[in-house]
Every structure is written in structure tokens, then in C-alpha cells.
Amino acid sequence: MFRVLRPGKEVEEHALEAGFCTSTHYEISGGLMGNVVATR
């Protein structure tokens, strides 16, 4: 089972909870998809 995450802050918060130091979400395709850049 999986869950679809809302783009933006929710995805960034999950990355931070997973142990990353920084996290930024970039929308692509008019908000239909996105890219998360996270660093440790």
C-alpha cells in the first residue's frame, strides 16, 4: 500500500524527518509532478 504525497511542504517535511538537513521541492509540468532536492 502506498500514499500519494501532496507536493510542496509535505514532501519537504518527510525528507527532513528521514534525516536530511535541507529539502526543497520544485514543481514541474505545471504542478502535476515535482522534484525534491535534499542534502544530508
KAQUI-V522926 format. One record per pair of residues at least 4 apart in sequence whose ideal C-beta (glycine too) atoms are under 6 Angstrom apart, sorted by the first residue. I is the first residue (numbers start at 1). J is the second residue. D is the distance in Angstrom with one decimal. If there is no record, write none. Layout:
i=<I;I>
j=<J;J>
d=<D;D>
//
This chain:
i=<5;5;6;7;7;8;11;11;12;12;15;15;15;15;16;16;20;20;21;21;22;23;24;25;25;26;27;27;28;29>
j=<10;11;10;25;34;25;25;36;23;25;20;23;36;38;20;23;38;40;39;40;39;38;37;34;36;35;31;34;33;33>
d=<5.3;5.2;4.6;6.0;4.4;5.4;5.0;5.3;4.2;5.3;4.6;3.7;5.9;4.3;5.9;5.4;3.9;5.6;5.6;5.9;5.0;4.4;5.1;5.4;5.2;4.8;4.8;5.1;5.2;4.7>
//
